[in-house]
Amino acid sequence: MISAMAVAQRGKEQLAELTGLQPDTVSSLAQDEKGWRVSVEMIEMKRIPDSQDVLASYQSCLDEEGRLVSYERGRRYYRDQVTRDS
């Protein structure tokens, strides 16, 4: 059985390889009956200063062995952008 840490790392690596983008952080990780759901914040555009980098949240599904099955880009935002939950 694969560990959550290994799934998170594989998710980042596979998204980077597929998209050509640099992963920033894993923002969520969950296991369900189909495999794993991993959300990774990816750097879409580097800027100076770093606070102006453009990031996007990518939601991916990995199988039980940590192989990428699907992914979808979610919202895009500046690194220094703060969101508020209503």
C-alpha positions as CSV (number, residue, x, y, z in Angstrom):
1,M,0.0,0.0,0.0
2,I,1.3,3.5,-0.9
3,S,1.6,6.1,1.8
4,A,-0.1,9.5,1.7
5,M,3.3,11.2,1.5
6,A,4.3,9.2,-1.5
7,V,1.0,10.0,-3.3
8,A,1.4,13.7,-2.6
9,Q,5.0,13.6,-4.1
10,R,3.9,11.5,-7.1
11,G,1.0,13.9,-7.7
12,K,3.3,16.9,-7.8
13,E,5.8,15.2,-10.0
14,Q,3.2,13.9,-12.5
15,L,1.5,17.3,-12.8
16,A,4.8,19.0,-13.3
17,E,5.8,16.6,-16.1
18,L,2.4,16.8,-17.8
19,T,1.9,20.6,-17.6
20,G,5.5,21.8,-17.7
21,L,4.8,24.0,-14.6
22,Q,6.6,24.1,-11.2
23,P,4.6,22.8,-8.3
24,D,4.5,25.0,-5.2
25,T,2.6,23.1,-2.5
26,V,0.1,20.3,-1.9
27,S,-3.0,22.1,-0.5
28,S,-5.2,19.0,0.0
29,L,-5.0,15.2,0.0
30,A,-7.8,12.7,0.5
31,Q,-8.3,9.0,-0.2
32,D,-11.6,7.6,-1.3
33,E,-12.9,4.3,-2.8
34,K,-11.5,5.2,-6.3
35,G,-8.0,6.3,-5.2
36,W,-6.6,9.6,-4.2
37,R,-7.7,13.2,-4.7
38,V,-4.7,15.7,-4.6
39,S,-4.8,19.5,-5.0
40,V,-1.5,21.1,-5.9
41,E,-0.8,24.8,-6.2
42,M,1.3,25.2,-9.4
43,I,3.3,28.3,-10.4
44,E,2.0,29.4,-13.8
45,M,4.0,32.6,-14.1
46,K,7.1,33.7,-12.1
47,R,7.2,37.4,-11.4
48,I,9.4,39.8,-9.4
49,P,8.7,40.2,-6.5
50,D,7.6,36.6,-5.8
51,S,4.4,37.9,-4.2
52,Q,3.2,38.7,-7.7
53,D,3.7,35.1,-9.0
54,V,0.5,33.7,-10.7
55,L,-0.5,30.4,-9.3
56,A,-3.3,28.0,-10.1
57,S,-4.9,25.2,-8.0
58,Y,-4.9,21.9,-9.9
59,Q,-7.2,19.1,-8.7
60,S,-6.0,15.7,-9.6
61,C,-7.2,12.1,-9.2
62,L,-4.7,9.3,-8.7
63,D,-5.3,5.6,-8.6
64,E,-4.5,3.4,-5.7
65,E,-0.9,3.0,-6.9
66,G,-0.4,6.8,-7.3
67,R,-0.7,7.0,-11.0
68,L,-2.4,10.2,-12.4
69,V,-5.8,9.4,-13.8
70,S,-7.1,12.9,-14.4
71,Y,-6.6,16.5,-13.5
72,E,-8.3,19.9,-13.8
73,R,-7.1,23.4,-13.3
74,G,-9.1,25.4,-10.9
75,R,-8.8,29.0,-9.9
76,R,-5.9,31.3,-10.8
77,Y,-4.6,33.9,-8.4
78,Y,-1.6,36.0,-7.4
79,R,0.5,34.5,-4.6
80,D,-0.2,37.5,-2.3
81,Q,-4.0,37.4,-3.0
82,V,-6.0,36.6,0.2
83,T,-9.4,34.9,-0.1
84,R,-12.2,35.1,2.5
85,D,-14.6,32.3,3.0
86,S,-18.2,33.6,3.3
